[in-house]
């Protein structure tokens, strides 16, 4: 098989891993479980580096390209698969970002409620003995 075609199938392999990684974590995010967020981003970053390396090899291979009809069809098939993964990953990323934004919003609301609660409690706080001494002095 032509090197270029092999590289595109390798790229598709990493795109599949990228997508699978996202699917696994999306399930967790939908259940409000975000403890693996850092590891998730690290894994994705490593996969993206591999994809970047494959892309650099693809660029080098394009300079030496000589494809027959069968290889052209095989390359088109690989490119179609790549396009499908890219589309699915983009849709998945929108879902992931939505989950993260909802989680952030709920944390902000929780923190605001906690601050309101502290203010309410502080209004009913009894003055301490040291405060009375300071006022008398």
Secondary structure as UniProt FT lines:
FT   HELIX           3..30
FT   TURN            31..32
FT   TURN            35..36
FT   HELIX           37..62
FT   TURN            63..64
FT   HELIX           69..123
FT   HELIX           129..136
//
